[in-house]
Amino acid sequence: MKWSPRSHETPAKIRGDSTEGMRYIFSMSFSEVLAELPALTVSERQLLVRRALDLDEPALSEKDEALVEKRMEDHRRNPDSAVPLEKMKTRLRSRFSK
């Protein structure tokens, strides 16, 4: 492993350790990352997956974010308005399989 200085992150922040004051993060090869995965906790692996997915997904625009929030609030107010997934799949199949 190579250590490289970064002023804004520490190994403690990355690994959740209580070691403070260290101003370095490590860089690992892909094979080293794969070899270390079993040593991570479930929550660390989940965080790793979320961060990796975030890299591939562009952030929502403010307009899209507002739409999502509005729809979530509408759902919270009236959860019975939701359509179960299987029912929606049936509707879509009948509509587009003609």
Secondary structure, 3 states (H helix, E strand, C coil): CEEEECCCCCHHHHHCCCCCCCCEEEECCHHHHHHHHHHCCHHHHHHHHHHHHHHHCCCCCHHHHHHHHHHHHHHHHCHHHCCCHHHHHHHHHHHHCC
